Structures are given as C-alpha cells and as structure tokens.
Amino acid sequence: MVFGLSGGIDSSVVAALCKRAFPKTSLGVIMPCHSGRIDREHAELVAGKFKIPVRVVGLDSTFDTLIKTLPDEGMAVTKQMAENNIKPRLRMIALYYLASRLNYLVVGSGNRSEISVGYFTKHGDSGSDMMPIGNLVKRQVRELAEYLEVPRVIIDKPPTAGLWDGQTDEAEMGLTYEELDNYLVAGKANPKVQEKIEGKIRQSQHKRCMPPIPQF
C-alpha cells in the first residue's frame, strides 16, 4: 500500500490503518511542494511513531518548471487556485508511479465531510484505489485518531491542505467541520449553513462521478 504522508490528521489515520492491515507492504510518501517545514516534521513524526517506511519525493522544482511552461491565460482571480491544484495532482502522479513499481495500491485519505462538499482536487488527492476513511466525517476521524494514538500535536492542529501559508480548510470552505458534520450526520443546520452545504454538494457532483458518456 502506498499513501501520502502530509502531516495532517487524515493521512496520519490512513497511515496507521495501513500499517496495521499490511505491516510488511506499507509505504508512506512525503511529497513537499513549497510546503511548510512543520508539515514534513509532523509526517516524519507519524512515520516514526508507527514504524512506517518512508520515501521523500521533493516536487518543488517539478512544480516550478510546470508553472513556467504553462501559458498564463484566464482571469487573475483563478490563478492561485489553478496553480495550487497542480500540487495534489503531482502528488497523485508520484504515488501511482511508486505503486506501479512496487505492485502496490494507492490509498487515499479523503473523509466523508470533504468528499461530500467537493473539498478535494479532482484527479489529485481524489486519485486513489481505495479510501478507508471515506465514510467517516471529520469528528469520527478525530475519534479514530485518538484510538490509534496519533500524536496529539497532529490531532489538535487546525486542518489544512497546506496549499499556501496560513491556509485552513474551514476558512477556505466557509464552514466549520462541526457545522458540516452535524448536517451530514443528523441533518441539522441553520438555514444559511444548510443552503451553503447543499449548494456545495450540487456544484461538486461532477467530482464524485465518472465523466458523462453519451448513450448511443
């Protein structure tokens, strides 16, 4: 099993589960791409805690080369997101390369909360062969992390995709995980929050489906 180690709670839980299920055939891959130093430190902390073999694949120069090669077209407002979505797509390529070389499967770390509202990169972090925590909302992932004894510093830090300095999941989504989880599990939310969540679910439907194929 090959999986990315980002230093976040989701990838840490997936790493611990893979190590338990496949103790001799699990490989964590740390893939810094203009990432914060603390991300790598936390990823290495998890690898050490659960005795997971690790490979480090630096993607900074690959990212920079691709950005220089691509035409700078379109609206300025879309530039940051378009560029930062390249990062998880490069990581997906690296994971599948290693999986192919080792005859392993790629394990994703998407959770139900983020999958439901499309908070992932299409053909990026969604690119995997299985998602063992895909039916768990964020609060359940935290509970599982507690049970697995993921390092406390990782459980307690604000969730972030690490796409740019200061980025957090909740700020980018415009929702708290508590609001999102309450709606997904119990259907409870104030009208404005419910409208926002349901809008995100509709808008991101294409991310959770295979491409449309005409029926003829």
HULINSUL-V544869 format. One record per helix or strand. SS is the DSSP state (@ for helix, = for strand). FROM is the first residue (numbers start at 0). LEN is the number of residues. Records with the same first field share a line. If there is no record, write none. Layout:
SS = FROM-LEN + FROM-LEN
//
This chain:
= = 1-3 + 26-4 + 52-4 + 105-2 + 129-1
@ = 8-13 + 36-14 + 59-10 + 75-27 + 111-6 + 137-11 + 151-5 + 168-5 + 176-10 + 190-13 + 204-4
//
